[in-house]
Amino acid sequence: MRFAKTLTPVAVAVGALLAVAPFAAHADTVVKIGFAAPLTGPNASYGKDLENGVKMALDDAKAQGVKINGQPVTFQLVAEDDQADPRVGVQVAQKLVDEGVSVVVGHFNSGTTIPASELYEKANLPVIDPAATNPTISGRGYKNVFMVISSDAQNAGTAGAYAVTTTKAKRIAVIDDRTAFGQGEADEFVKAVKAHGGDIVDREYTTNQATDFKTQLTTIKSKNPDLIFVGALNPQAAGIMKQMAQLGIKAQYVGGGGVKDVDFIKLAGDVSEGAMAWEYGRPLDSTPVGSKFAERFKQKFGVDVLSYAPFGYDAAWTAIKAMQAANSTKPADYRAKLQTINFDGITGQIEFNANGSLKTGSSTVYQVKNGQWVTVKTVSGL
């Protein structure tokens, strides 16, 4: 009896371990997915839209019971606010590296993505860009940078060609906000206009903090343009449209990516009628999978897709599919699978060029008609 009593605690402990062991062996592997975008400040609505797209992808992966190397996986989102500030962006990038994430989806602004991606490259950590579009991002020969969105060379370049060949504009003016995004768009637009024999009669500059554009617009008005291309996000893009009307400028307004959302129409008011915008990707309602995504997104988050959520969704799934193909969540193992990945996403075909840029992009021109954005034309295979 004494012997039995002495061993009872040990037996209980061993029994407990044996009972727990099978469950521990089958516990989900936690894979950290890094995310960075502006979650505060003027661009916060875009950042939240992106983040929700990523969340939806990770929730879908969980619902589908995704396994990697035969093991159940739980994807944990590690989100950071880069405030659309390049310096903060680099700090956030270092935090994500130190956190041990397996991939980063981000950033939103080209100005933060460019310096942050330099850090990811040094850390050998893949970053999948769902929104930043400056061609510099994929133009430096980095092996860890991938873009699931068309670059400015593709989107704004298409807009420039369209302005000359389809809109038949003879005198074209350009204004941008001097950010890596706005200036990048404007540069590519100008290149395309000139390549197609168009004439740039004036080019003006503002900032992404400005609210008064009348000085620049007065100069542009004196050049008598029939089309004005605006490289800026809201509220600057809408402010320029509104002040064009106040100055009596009748030229066709054409915005680059990031203009087409409800804020533009609200901010510009009635004068938004007729404005055009070239946006990245195909319209959500142009495919069954896109329409379903928009419906599920609204049900899940209680708001409509703003702009970039589908790209965030595709970016996250790009990483997941590469990890599945490699049977590993380690960047050194799955990076090669990113370079050969090919699947039809919400936004279109996801396949990369050797430099990590999107191989087959698409762009869509929209126009405000009766207070709503209406699809005019989608150009694919860029």
N, C-alpha and C positions, 0 to 999 in steps of 0.2 A: 504493500500500500504506500509506504514511504517513497519507494522508487517511482511508482505511478504518479504520485503527487508532485514529485520533483520535476518530472518531465512534462507535466501538463502545460505550463506556459510556453515551453519550447515547441511542443506539438501544435499548440494553437497558432504560434507565430509562423511555423513552417506551413501549416495549413492555409493560413491567410495569404502567404506569398504565392503558394500554388494556385490559390483561387484567383489572385490578381494577375498572375503572369500571362494567362492566355489573352486577357483583355489588353494588357500593355503591349503585347506583341502585335495586336491588330489596331492599335491607336493610330489615328490619322497623322501623317507627316505634315507639319506646319510649314508652308512655303510663304515667305514674306514677299509681297508685291509692292514695290515702292511707287509712289505717285507724287508729283509735284506740279503745282499750278497756283495762280493767284486765287486765294480763298477769302481774301479781304481786299478792299479798295475798289477802284473803278472797274476792274476786269473780273471781279469776284463771281459775277453771274456766269461768265464763260467757264471759269475754273470749276464752279459747282456743277455745271452741266457736264463737263468732262468727267469729274469725279463720279457722278451718278452713272455715267456710262460704264466706267470701270467696275463700280460696285455691282452693276447688273450682270456684267460678264462673270464676275467671281461667284455671284449667287447662282447663276445658271450652271457654272461648272460644278458647284456643290450639289445642285439638284440632279445633275446628270451622273453623279458619282464618279467623277474623273479620278483615274488612278495613274500613277507614274511608277514605272518599273514594278507594276503589280501591287503597289501599295496605295491605300486610300489617301487622299490629299485634302487638306484644308488650306485654302488660300486666305492669307491674312493681309488686309490692306494697310499699308503704312503711309499715310497721307501727310504731306507737308505743304505749308503755305509759303510760296516764294515771293508773294506780294508784287509780282511783275517787276521785280527789281533785280538786275543782274548780280549785284553783290550778295543780296539775300539768296538768290538762286544758287550761287556757288556754295554758300554756307549750308543750304538745304541739301544740296547734292552730297556734301561731305557727311551730313547726318545720315543720309540713306545708305551710303557706303559703309559707315561705321555700324549701322543697324543690321547689316548683313542681309540686305534684300537680295533676291535672286534676279531681279530685273527692275527697271524703272520705266513707268509710263509717264511721259512728260517731256518738256514743260509745255506751257501754252504760248508764251511770247517768244519770238525768235531771239530777242535781246537777252533773255535768260537762258534759253536753250543752248545757244552757241557757247558761252563760257562754261555752263554746267556740263555739257557733253565732253568738254576737254578733260574734266575731272573724271567722268565715267570712263573715258578711254584709258586714262592712266591706271584706273582701278580694274580694268578689264571687265567692266560691268555693262552689259547691253542696256541701251536706252531705246525705247520705241516711241517715236515722236508722233502724237496724234493731232497736232494743231499748228505748231510752228512751221513756217514755210519758206524761210529764206534759203536760197540755194547753197549758201555757205555751209549749212548744217551737214549736208551730205557731200560737200565738195572738197573735203580735206583728206580723203583717203582713210578715214577711221574705220576700223573693223567692228566697232561696237554700236554704231549708230544706224538706226533703221527708221524709215518714214512710212506711215500708212496713209499719208495725205499727199496730194500733189504739191509740188513746189511752186514758188512764185513764177519760175521760168515756164512752168506748164500752165498754171491758171491765169496769171496776169499776161503771160505771153499770148495765150488764146484770146484774151480780152482785147489786146492790142491789134491782133490780126483781124478780129471781128469788127473793131471800130473802123478800120480802113476798108475792108472788103465787103462787109455786109451793111454796116450803118452808113458807110460812104461819107464819113466825116472828112472834111477838107482841112479844117483848122482845129487842132487839138491842143488843149492846155492840160497841165498836170499839177496837182498839189498833193504833198504828202507830209506826214507828221514827224519825219526824221527818225523814227524808230527803225530797228532792224527789219521789222515787218513792213511798215508803211513805205519806207524808202526802197526796200527790196522789191515790193510789188511795183512801185512806180518805175524803178530802173528797168524791170523786165517788160513792163508795158511799153515804155519808150523804145526799147530795143526792137520790139515786135512791130511797132508802128513804123519805125524807120525802115525795117527790113521789108515791109510791104509797101513802101513808097509814100507813107503818110508824112504829114508835116506837123511838128511840135512847135507851136507859136509862142509858148511860154511855159516855164516851170517854176513853181513857187513852193515855199516851205513854211510849215508851222511846227507846233509841238503837240505832244499827246496830252498836254495839260491846258492848252489854249482854249479860250471861249470866244475870242473875237478874231475873225478872219477877214474883216472888211478891207484891210490894207492890201492883202494878197489878192483878194477877189476883185478889188478895184483895178489893180494892175492887169489882171487877167481879162477883165471886161474891156479894157482899152485895146486888147489884141483881137477882139471880136471873134472868139472861138465858137464853133458849133458843137463841140463836145468837151467836157471836162472830166478827167479821170481823177478820182480821189483815193489816195492810199492812206487810210486811217480807219481805226475802229470807232464805234460809238463811244461817247457822245459827240466827238469831233466830226465824224462823218455826217451825222444829222445836222449839226450846227452849221457846217459848210453849206449843206443843201438849203437850210432855212435862210441863211444870209445871202445866198445867191438870189433867192426870190425877192428879198428886201432891196437888193441892188438892181433888180430888174434884169438879171442875167437869164437869158432864155436858152442857153446851151443845154444839150443833153447831159444829164448827170449820170456818170458811171462809177460805181464803187467797186473796190476789190473784195476779197474774202473778209468775212466777219461783219459785213454791213447788214446782211439780210436777217434781221430778227425783228420782233415786235417793237423793241425799243426805238429803232430807227423811225418807224412810222409814228410812234407816240411823240418822240422828241421833235421831229420835223413838222408834224402836223399835216394840214391839208396840202402843203407845198410838196410833200413827198410823192404825190401823184406823178407817175411817169418816170420816176427814178429807176435806174437799172443797177444791178449788182452781179458780179461774177463770183460764184461761190464754188468751193472745193467739193468734188464728188457729185453723185447723182441724187436727184430728189428722193426723199424717203418713200413717197407715195408712188414712185415709178416701178417698184417691185413688190411682190407679195411679202417678202421677208422684211423689207423696209417698212411697209405699212403695219405689219404685225409688231415690229420693234417699237414704232411710235405709239401704238396702242398699249403695249405692255409697259412702256416707260411711263405713260400718263397714269396708268393704274397703280404703278409702284410708287411713284414719287409725287403724284398729284399735280404735276406741271407738264407742259408740252416740252418736247425737245427744243432747246434754244438754237444750237448750231453744231457743236462738236461731240456731243454724247455718243453718236454712232462710231466716230473715229476712236474714242476712248474704249468703247466696247471691242472694236476690231483689234486695237493694239493689245489689249489684255489677252484676247484669245490667240493672237499671234504668238505671244510668249508661251501660253499654255500648250498650244499645239506643238511648238518646237520642243518643249520639255518632254511631252509625251513621245514624240518621235525619237528623242535621244535617250529615253528611259532615265532621265536625270534632270535635276533642277540646278545643277552646277553650270555657271556660264561657260566654263571651258568645254563642257560636254555638249551643251545644246546650241551654242553659237553657230556652229556649222549648219544646223538644221534651220536656223533663221535665214541663212543665205540661200536655202533651196526651197523654202516654204511656198506653198501655192494653194490657196483656198478662196472660195467666194464668200466674202464677208458682207456685212450690212451695207458698207459703203462702196463695194465693188470687189474686183479681183485683188487679192493681197499676194503680191509677188514682187521681189526686189531686184533692182539692178545691182551690178557688182559694187557700187558705192553705197548701197543701202537705200537709195531713193525708190519710190514706187515705180514699178515697171510700166504698168498700164493705168494711168490716171484718168480722171474725168473731171470736167468742169461744167457748170450750169449757169446760164444767164437767166436772171429773174427780172421782172418789172412790176412796179406798184401800179395796180389797176383797181379802181374803186376801193382804195384803202387796204388792199391785200396784195401780198407778193404772189405773182403768177409766173409759172415756168414758161420761158420763151424757147429755150433750146439747150440740150445737153450735148457736149462734145466729148466723146470717149476715145480711148486709145492714144492719149497724149504721150 
